[in-house]
């Protein structure tokens, strides 16, 4: 039997003696049967090794709980989901910041040559001009159809869903590690059974050789015993290879250095007889288990949160129908190198002579005895300093901007329709998640019950075949049974023992999956 996990959540194809999908993670289990061990392929790792392998690993044999705890800390897939949740939190902070006003400072410096317009006086002058413009502006959205607030609430739901996705990744990894751990225990127990059979076959070969020398059996019996010995040795090597591959798969899930896979040891727990568990009862009730899982499983919570998020997305789309009101304001100033500072002096009286025609010379004028007196203020042009211009050229503005949508190419209407379809899709996925959870629990319950019954039947079969094998061994040693029939009896016993071992581990895995859905820890 081979225990394999995949994280796509799909139900695997049922095999006659395999394990079906369990726990939100598909478990494809190919059974290993005695001589057929070589026909099975090694389980590919559910998690590829990372570029940076963890170095501070615990020493000594690993328990299942220690392996799960270490994997949750060092597995790269779990780290990636945690980073995704952190990124979603950052996006939520960005959505919240959209409520705040925006402000900016702007400045530029220009050099104009030849005939140019003074940017401050608007006069055209043929002179080189250096000018500066500075401005500060701000804007705040007063109303936008509640789109900003709905976006914030949607972001909160998405952030919660991302954190729940992290819990789901941790749960999936826990089940993957438990599956690999049990696969390793199964391989080790198959090795122990194979070694026991190998020792028995060696004793049988030795006994047959002695009987051959005594003339009590035919030479064909010895040859059959030696062939059976070679077959058992091949079965043991295949089981050892499966054990090594199972170790490597578990080491890779823990993100350890694969070079130490052969030194990796696990604690072998004392598993009770599966028949000691009640075949039925509340602890294995699939309906009660589903009700507990529906309330606690992270994939259900994430699906519900995304339904609420889709509803907020629909509200955001409908907000495009409403007007948009913004408030803006700013201050600006500037400087021009050709602008002079005009200074007017104190007012003073100025006498202006009055001219009269010269009678002696027509067309000429001569001063008269009268003068015209007027009050004038002298004007002086001085250089206009930079800071003085910035202060004197300052101006402010405040503006309200109202945008009323009337027709925008049906974009708002289509956006609402797409949001409605998206909400229906999310609701359908949430319902599919619940249905898949129910089916997975029901399948795990059925597989656990079937494995328990198969173990009970295999145990009775092993007992009967063991008695038949002892009788066949006595007859074979006395020359009353040929080697072919004797090997058939041995192989029947071997196949029954292998099937009993596989049923035992299948039952405990399915039982632990049901316990895990009920919120119990994965411990053996």
C-alpha positions as CSV (number, residue, x, y, z in Angstrom):
1,X,0.0,0.0,0.0
2,X,1.3,3.5,-0.8
3,X,0.0,6.6,0.8
4,X,0.2,9.7,-1.4
5,X,-1.3,13.2,-1.0
6,X,-2.1,15.9,-3.4
7,X,-3.2,19.4,-2.7
8,X,-5.7,20.0,-5.5
9,X,-8.6,18.9,-3.5
10,X,-10.0,16.6,-6.2
11,X,-11.5,13.2,-5.5
12,X,-9.1,10.5,-6.8
13,X,-10.3,7.6,-8.8
14,X,-11.4,4.7,-6.6
15,X,-9.2,1.7,-6.8
16,X,-10.2,-1.8,-5.7
17,X,-8.0,-1.9,-2.7
18,X,-6.8,1.8,-2.4
19,X,-7.5,4.6,-0.1
20,X,-9.8,7.4,-1.5
21,X,-9.6,11.1,-1.0
22,X,-9.6,12.4,2.6
23,X,-9.3,15.6,4.5
24,X,-9.4,18.2,1.8
25,X,-6.3,16.5,0.4
26,X,-6.6,13.7,-2.1
27,X,-5.0,10.5,-0.8
28,X,-4.1,8.0,-3.6
29,X,-3.1,4.8,-1.9
30,X,-1.7,1.9,-4.0
31,X,-1.6,-1.3,-2.0
32,X,1.6,-3.3,-1.9
33,X,1.1,-7.0,-1.8
34,X,3.9,-9.4,-1.0
35,X,5.5,-10.5,-4.3
36,X,3.8,-7.6,-6.2
37,X,5.9,-5.0,-4.3
38,X,8.1,-4.4,-7.3
39,X,5.2,-3.4,-9.5
40,X,4.4,-0.3,-7.5
41,X,6.0,3.0,-8.2
42,X,7.7,5.2,-5.5
43,X,5.5,8.0,-4.1
44,X,6.5,11.4,-5.5
45,X,7.0,14.0,-2.8
46,X,4.0,16.3,-2.2
47,X,6.4,19.2,-1.5
48,X,9.5,19.8,-3.7
49,X,12.6,20.5,-1.6
50,X,13.4,24.2,-1.2
51,X,16.5,25.9,-2.3
52,X,17.5,26.5,1.3
53,X,17.2,23.3,3.4
54,X,16.6,23.6,7.1
55,X,19.6,22.7,9.1
56,X,18.6,22.8,12.8
57,X,16.6,19.5,12.8
58,X,15.9,17.6,16.0
59,X,18.0,14.6,16.7
60,X,16.8,11.1,17.5
61,X,13.7,9.3,16.3
62,X,10.8,11.4,15.1
63,X,7.2,11.1,16.5
64,X,4.3,12.0,14.2
65,X,3.6,15.2,16.2
66,X,7.2,16.3,16.1
67,X,7.3,15.8,12.3
68,X,4.1,17.8,11.8
69,X,5.3,20.6,14.0
70,X,8.7,20.8,12.2
71,X,7.0,20.7,8.8
72,X,4.6,23.5,9.7
73,X,7.6,25.7,10.7
74,X,9.9,24.9,7.7
75,X,7.7,23.9,4.8
76,X,8.0,26.4,1.9
77,X,4.4,26.1,0.9
78,X,3.2,27.2,4.3
79,X,5.7,30.1,4.2
80,X,4.4,31.1,0.8
81,X,0.8,31.2,2.1
82,X,1.8,33.3,5.1
83,X,3.5,35.8,2.8
84,X,0.4,35.9,0.7
85,X,-1.6,36.8,3.8
86,X,0.9,39.5,4.7
87,X,0.6,40.9,1.2
88,X,-3.2,41.0,1.5
89,X,-2.9,42.9,4.8
90,X,-0.7,45.4,3.0
91,X,-3.3,45.8,0.3
92,X,-5.9,46.4,3.0
93,X,-3.9,49.2,4.5
94,X,-3.6,50.7,1.0
95,X,-7.4,50.6,0.6
96,X,-7.9,52.3,3.9
97,X,-5.5,55.0,3.0
98,X,-7.7,55.9,0.0
99,X,-10.0,57.7,2.4
100,X,-7.3,60.2,3.3
101,X,-6.8,63.4,1.4
102,X,-4.1,63.6,-1.3
103,X,-1.5,66.4,-1.3
104,X,1.4,67.3,-3.5
105,X,4.2,69.9,-3.9
106,X,5.3,71.0,-7.4
107,X,8.1,73.3,-8.6
108,X,9.9,74.1,-11.8
109,X,12.5,76.4,-13.1
110,X,12.6,77.7,-16.7
111,X,15.1,79.5,-18.9
112,X,13.8,81.4,-21.9
113,X,15.9,83.1,-24.5
114,X,15.0,85.7,-27.2
115,X,11.5,87.1,-27.4
116,X,9.4,85.5,-24.8
117,X,6.3,86.2,-22.7
118,X,7.0,87.0,-19.1
119,X,4.9,84.3,-17.2
120,X,4.0,86.8,-14.5
121,X,3.4,90.1,-16.5
122,X,2.3,88.5,-19.8
123,X,4.4,91.0,-21.6
124,X,6.5,90.0,-24.6
125,X,10.1,91.0,-24.2
126,X,13.2,90.3,-26.1
127,X,15.3,89.4,-23.1
128,X,16.6,86.3,-21.4
129,X,14.2,85.2,-18.7
130,X,14.6,82.9,-15.7
131,X,11.3,82.0,-14.1
132,X,10.2,79.7,-11.2
133,X,6.7,78.4,-10.4
134,X,5.8,76.7,-7.1
135,X,2.5,75.2,-6.0
136,X,0.9,73.0,-3.3
137,X,-2.4,71.3,-3.9
138,X,-4.6,68.9,-2.1
139,X,-7.8,66.9,-2.8
140,X,-10.3,64.8,-0.8
141,X,-13.2,62.7,-2.0
142,X,-16.4,63.6,-0.2
143,X,-18.7,61.1,-1.9
144,X,-18.2,58.4,-4.5
145,X,-21.2,56.1,-4.1
146,X,-19.7,54.5,-1.0
147,X,-17.1,52.8,-3.3
148,X,-14.2,53.6,-1.0
149,X,-15.8,52.3,2.1
150,X,-17.0,49.1,0.4
151,X,-13.5,48.6,-1.0
152,X,-12.1,48.8,2.5
153,X,-14.7,46.3,3.8
154,X,-14.0,44.0,0.9
155,X,-10.3,44.2,1.6
156,X,-10.9,43.2,5.2
157,X,-12.8,40.1,4.1
158,X,-10.0,39.2,1.6
159,X,-7.4,39.6,4.3
160,X,-9.3,37.4,6.6
161,X,-9.7,34.8,3.8
162,X,-6.0,34.9,3.1
163,X,-5.2,34.2,6.8
164,X,-7.7,31.3,6.8
165,X,-6.0,30.0,3.6
166,X,-2.8,29.8,5.7
167,X,-4.6,27.6,8.2
168,X,-5.9,25.4,5.3
169,X,-2.3,25.0,4.0
170,X,-1.2,24.0,7.5
171,X,-4.0,21.4,7.7
172,X,-3.2,20.0,4.3
173,X,0.4,19.7,5.2
174,X,-0.4,18.0,8.4
175,X,-2.4,15.4,6.6
176,X,0.3,15.0,4.0
177,X,2.9,14.4,6.7
178,X,0.6,12.0,8.5
179,X,0.1,10.0,5.3
180,X,3.8,9.8,4.6
181,X,4.5,8.9,8.2
182,X,2.1,6.0,8.1
183,X,3.5,5.0,4.7
184,X,6.9,4.7,6.3
185,X,5.5,2.7,9.2
186,X,3.8,0.4,6.7
187,X,7.0,-0.2,4.8
188,X,8.9,-1.0,8.0
189,X,6.3,-3.5,9.1
190,X,6.3,-5.1,5.7
191,X,10.1,-5.4,6.0
192,X,9.7,-7.1,9.4
193,X,7.2,-9.5,8.0
194,X,9.4,-10.2,5.0
195,X,12.5,-10.8,7.2
196,X,10.5,-13.3,9.3
197,X,9.4,-15.2,6.2
198,X,13.0,-15.1,4.8
199,X,14.3,-16.7,8.0
200,X,11.6,-19.4,7.8
201,X,12.5,-20.1,4.2
202,X,16.2,-20.4,5.0
203,X,15.4,-22.9,7.7
204,X,13.3,-24.8,5.3
205,X,16.1,-24.8,2.7
206,X,18.5,-26.1,5.3
207,X,16.0,-28.8,6.4
208,X,15.3,-29.8,2.8
209,X,19.0,-30.2,2.1
210,X,19.4,-32.5,5.1
211,X,16.5,-34.6,4.1
212,X,17.9,-34.8,0.5
213,X,21.2,-36.1,1.9
214,X,19.2,-38.6,3.9
215,X,17.3,-39.6,0.9
216,X,13.9,-38.7,2.4
217,X,12.9,-36.1,-0.2
218,X,13.4,-35.6,-3.9
219,X,15.9,-33.1,-5.3
220,X,13.1,-31.1,-6.8
221,X,11.9,-30.2,-3.3
222,X,15.3,-28.6,-2.5
223,X,15.3,-26.7,-5.8
224,X,11.8,-25.4,-5.1
225,X,12.9,-24.3,-1.6
226,X,15.9,-22.5,-3.0
227,X,13.7,-20.7,-5.7
228,X,11.3,-19.6,-2.9
229,X,14.3,-18.3,-0.9
230,X,15.4,-16.2,-3.9
231,X,11.9,-14.9,-4.3
232,X,11.7,-13.9,-0.6
233,X,15.1,-12.2,-0.9
234,X,13.9,-10.1,-3.9
235,X,10.7,-9.3,-1.9
236,X,12.8,-8.1,1.0
237,X,15.0,-5.9,-1.2
238,X,11.9,-4.4,-2.8
239,X,10.4,-3.7,0.6
240,X,13.6,-2.0,1.7
241,X,13.6,0.2,-1.4
242,X,10.0,1.2,-0.6
243,X,11.1,2.0,2.9
244,X,14.0,4.2,1.6
245,X,11.7,6.0,-0.8
246,X,9.1,6.6,1.9
247,X,11.8,8.1,4.1
248,X,12.9,10.4,1.3
249,X,9.4,11.6,0.7
250,X,8.9,12.4,4.4
251,X,12.3,14.1,4.6
252,X,11.5,16.3,1.6
253,X,8.1,17.3,3.2
254,X,10.0,18.3,6.3
255,X,12.5,20.3,4.1
256,X,15.5,18.4,5.5
257,X,18.7,17.5,3.7
258,X,17.9,14.4,1.5
259,X,21.5,13.2,2.1
260,X,20.4,12.2,5.6
261,X,17.3,10.3,4.6
262,X,18.9,6.9,5.4
263,X,19.6,8.0,8.9
264,X,16.1,9.3,9.4
265,X,14.3,7.3,12.1
266,X,10.7,7.4,13.4
267,X,9.2,6.2,16.6
268,X,7.1,3.1,15.9
269,X,3.9,3.5,18.0
270,X,2.0,0.6,19.5
271,X,-1.1,0.5,17.3
272,X,-4.0,-1.4,18.8
273,X,-6.0,-4.0,16.9
274,X,-8.5,-2.3,14.6
275,X,-11.2,-4.7,15.8
276,X,-10.9,-3.1,19.3
277,X,-12.8,-0.1,17.9
278,X,-16.5,-0.1,17.7
279,X,-17.7,-0.5,14.1
280,X,-20.3,2.2,14.6
281,X,-20.8,5.0,17.1
282,X,-21.0,8.7,17.5
283,X,-17.2,9.1,17.2
284,X,-17.4,7.8,13.6
285,X,-20.8,9.3,12.7
286,X,-20.1,11.0,9.3
287,X,-23.0,13.4,9.8
288,X,-21.9,14.6,13.2
289,X,-18.3,14.8,11.9
290,X,-19.4,17.0,9.0
291,X,-21.3,19.4,11.3
292,X,-18.2,19.9,13.4
293,X,-16.0,20.3,10.3
294,X,-18.4,22.7,8.7
295,X,-18.1,25.0,11.6
296,X,-14.3,24.7,12.1
297,X,-12.7,23.8,8.8
298,X,-10.7,26.8,7.3
299,X,-11.7,26.0,3.7
300,X,-15.4,26.5,4.7
301,X,-14.6,29.8,6.5
302,X,-12.6,31.0,3.5
303,X,-15.4,30.2,1.1
304,X,-17.9,32.0,3.2
305,X,-15.6,35.1,3.5
306,X,-15.2,35.2,-0.2
307,X,-19.0,35.1,-0.7
308,X,-19.2,38.2,1.6
309,X,-16.3,39.7,-0.4
310,X,-18.2,39.1,-3.7
311,X,-21.3,40.9,-2.2
312,X,-19.1,43.9,-1.4
313,X,-17.7,43.8,-4.9
314,X,-21.3,44.1,-6.2
315,X,-21.8,47.1,-4.0
316,X,-18.7,48.7,-5.4
317,X,-19.9,48.1,-9.0
318,X,-23.2,49.7,-8.2
319,X,-21.5,52.7,-6.7
320,X,-20.5,53.7,-10.3
321,X,-24.1,54.9,-10.8
322,X,-23.8,57.6,-8.2
323,X,-22.3,61.1,-8.5
324,X,-18.8,61.8,-7.4
325,X,-18.0,64.9,-5.3
326,X,-14.5,66.1,-4.5
327,X,-13.0,69.1,-2.7
328,X,-9.7,70.5,-3.8
329,X,-7.5,73.5,-2.9
330,X,-4.1,74.8,-3.3
331,X,-1.6,77.7,-3.2
332,X,0.8,78.9,-5.9
333,X,3.5,81.5,-6.4
334,X,6.3,82.4,-8.9
335,X,9.4,84.4,-9.7
336,X,10.6,86.2,-12.9
337,X,14.1,87.5,-13.4
338,X,12.9,90.5,-15.6
339,X,10.2,91.7,-13.3
340,X,11.4,95.0,-11.6
341,X,10.3,96.3,-8.3
342,X,8.5,99.7,-8.8
343,X,9.1,102.0,-5.8
344,X,7.1,105.3,-5.6
345,X,8.6,108.1,-3.6
346,X,6.8,110.7,-1.5
347,X,4.4,113.1,-3.2
348,X,5.9,116.5,-4.2
349,X,4.8,119.7,-6.1
350,X,6.3,120.1,-9.6
351,X,6.0,123.3,-11.6
352,X,5.5,122.8,-15.3
353,X,6.0,126.0,-17.6
354,X,3.2,127.0,-19.9
355,X,4.1,127.9,-23.5
356,X,2.4,130.5,-25.7
357,X,2.7,131.2,-29.4
358,X,5.6,133.5,-30.5
359,X,4.0,136.5,-32.4
360,X,7.3,137.3,-34.1
361,X,7.7,133.8,-35.4
362,X,4.7,132.0,-36.4
363,X,4.7,128.3,-35.5
364,X,7.0,128.8,-32.5
365,X,6.3,128.9,-28.8
366,X,7.8,130.8,-26.0
367,X,7.5,130.5,-22.2
368,X,4.8,132.6,-20.7
369,X,4.8,134.2,-17.3
370,X,2.5,131.5,-16.0
371,X,3.5,128.0,-14.7
372,X,1.4,124.9,-14.0
373,X,1.9,123.2,-10.6
374,X,1.0,119.5,-10.0
375,X,1.6,116.9,-7.4
376,X,3.6,113.8,-8.5
377,X,5.3,110.8,-6.9
378,X,8.7,109.8,-8.3
379,X,9.0,106.2,-9.6
380,X,12.1,104.1,-9.2
381,X,12.7,100.6,-10.5
382,X,14.7,98.3,-8.3
383,X,15.8,94.7,-8.6
384,X,12.9,92.4,-7.4
385,X,14.4,89.8,-4.9
386,X,13.5,86.1,-5.2
387,X,11.9,85.7,-1.8
388,X,10.0,89.0,-2.1
389,X,8.5,87.8,-5.4
390,X,7.5,84.5,-3.9
391,X,5.7,86.4,-1.1
392,X,4.0,89.0,-3.3
393,X,3.0,86.6,-6.1
394,X,1.2,84.2,-3.8
395,X,-2.4,83.1,-4.7
396,X,-4.8,80.5,-3.3
397,X,-7.8,78.6,-4.7
398,X,-10.6,76.3,-3.4
399,X,-12.8,74.2,-5.7
400,X,-15.6,71.7,-5.5
401,X,-15.9,69.2,-8.3
402,X,-19.1,67.3,-9.0
403,X,-19.2,64.5,-11.6
404,X,-22.6,63.0,-12.5
405,X,-22.5,59.8,-14.6
406,X,-25.0,59.9,-17.4
407,X,-23.7,57.7,-20.2
408,X,-20.3,55.9,-20.2
409,X,-20.8,53.3,-22.9
410,X,-22.7,51.0,-20.5
411,X,-19.6,50.3,-18.6
412,X,-21.3,50.7,-15.2
413,X,-24.2,48.4,-16.1
414,X,-21.9,45.7,-17.5
415,X,-19.7,46.1,-14.4
416,X,-22.7,45.4,-12.2
417,X,-23.7,42.4,-14.3
418,X,-20.2,41.0,-14.1
419,X,-20.2,41.5,-10.3
420,X,-23.5,39.7,-10.0
421,X,-22.2,36.7,-12.1
422,X,-19.0,36.7,-10.0
423,X,-21.1,36.5,-6.8
424,X,-23.0,33.6,-8.1
425,X,-19.8,31.8,-9.1
426,X,-18.3,32.4,-5.6
427,X,-21.5,31.1,-3.9
428,X,-21.4,28.0,-6.2
429,X,-17.8,27.4,-5.2
430,X,-18.7,27.7,-1.6
431,X,-21.5,25.1,-2.0
432,X,-19.1,22.8,-3.9
433,X,-16.6,23.1,-1.0
434,X,-19.2,22.0,1.5
435,X,-20.3,19.2,-0.8
436,X,-16.8,18.0,-1.3
437,X,-16.2,18.1,2.5
438,X,-19.3,16.0,3.1
439,X,-18.3,13.5,0.4
440,X,-14.8,13.3,1.7
441,X,-15.9,12.6,5.3
442,X,-18.4,10.0,4.0
443,X,-15.8,8.4,1.9
444,X,-13.3,8.3,4.8
445,X,-15.9,6.8,7.0
446,X,-16.8,4.1,4.4
447,X,-13.1,3.4,3.9
448,X,-12.4,3.1,7.6
449,X,-15.3,0.8,8.1
450,X,-14.3,-1.3,5.1
451,X,-10.7,-1.5,6.2
452,X,-11.8,-2.6,9.7
453,X,-13.9,-5.3,8.2
454,X,-11.2,-6.3,5.8
455,X,-8.7,-6.5,8.7
456,X,-11.0,-8.7,10.7
457,X,-11.6,-11.0,7.7
458,X,-7.8,-11.1,6.9
459,X,-6.9,-11.9,10.5
460,X,-9.2,-14.9,10.4
461,X,-7.8,-15.9,7.0
462,X,-4.2,-15.6,8.3
463,X,-5.1,-17.8,11.2
464,X,-6.6,-20.5,8.9
465,X,-3.8,-20.3,6.3
466,X,-1.2,-20.4,9.1
467,X,-2.6,-23.8,10.2
468,X,-2.8,-25.0,6.6
469,X,0.8,-23.9,6.0
470,X,2.0,-25.8,9.1
471,X,0.2,-28.9,7.9
472,X,1.7,-28.4,4.4
473,X,5.2,-27.9,5.9
474,X,4.9,-31.2,7.8
475,X,3.8,-33.1,4.7
476,X,6.5,-31.4,2.6
477,X,9.2,-32.4,5.1
478,X,7.9,-35.9,5.0
479,X,8.0,-36.0,1.2
480,X,4.2,-36.2,1.0
481,X,3.8,-32.8,-0.8
482,X,5.7,-31.4,-3.8
483,X,7.5,-28.1,-3.7
484,X,5.0,-26.3,-6.0
485,X,2.0,-27.0,-3.7
486,X,4.1,-26.1,-0.7
487,X,5.1,-22.7,-2.2
488,X,1.5,-22.0,-3.1
489,X,0.5,-22.5,0.5
490,X,3.3,-20.2,1.7
491,X,2.4,-17.5,-0.9
492,X,-1.2,-17.6,0.1
493,X,-0.2,-17.0,3.7
494,X,2.2,-14.2,2.7
495,X,-0.5,-12.5,0.6
496,X,-3.0,-12.7,3.5
497,X,-0.5,-11.3,6.0
498,X,0.3,-8.4,3.7
499,X,-3.3,-7.6,3.1
500,X,-3.9,-7.7,6.9
501,X,-1.1,-5.2,7.5
502,X,-2.3,-2.9,4.8
503,X,-5.9,-3.0,6.1
504,X,-4.6,-2.1,9.6
505,X,-2.7,1.0,8.4
506,X,-5.5,2.0,6.1
507,X,-8.0,1.9,9.0
508,X,-5.8,4.0,11.3
509,X,-5.2,6.6,8.7
510,X,-8.9,6.9,7.9
511,X,-9.7,7.0,11.6
512,X,-7.2,9.8,12.1
513,X,-8.6,11.8,9.2
514,X,-12.0,11.6,10.8
515,X,-10.6,12.6,14.2
516,X,-8.8,15.5,12.4
517,X,-12.0,16.8,11.0
518,X,-13.5,16.7,14.5
519,X,-10.7,19.0,15.7
520,X,-8.6,16.3,17.4
521,X,-4.8,16.3,17.0
522,X,-3.0,14.0,14.6
523,X,-1.3,11.7,17.0
524,X,-0.7,7.9,17.1
